[in-house]
Amino acid sequence: MTYVYISRSVCRPNEKYVGVTGNLKRRLAEHNAGKSAYTARYKPWEVETYIAFSDTEKAIAFEKYLKSGSGRAFCVRHF
């Protein structure tokens, strides 16, 4: 399974991050350990929403969509 996730900063709830991973627990731990340049300054993080895909290509395409302008609007309306 491949997961597309939306995480939210605990300290700054308006900061969100969209990502894709095969291991959600490990990736969240990496964000909270400061291993990602963007997410390090807003840690700690918690997963707000995740969607599991059996097809990795579809997961990557959905992540790319969520990072687009219309995808951000979709997130605001639905998540």
Summary of the structure (lengths in Angstrom):
residues: 79
radius of gyration: 12.1
end to end distance: 21.3
largest distance: 33.4
contacts: 212
relative contact order: 0.25
helix: 43%
strand: 29%
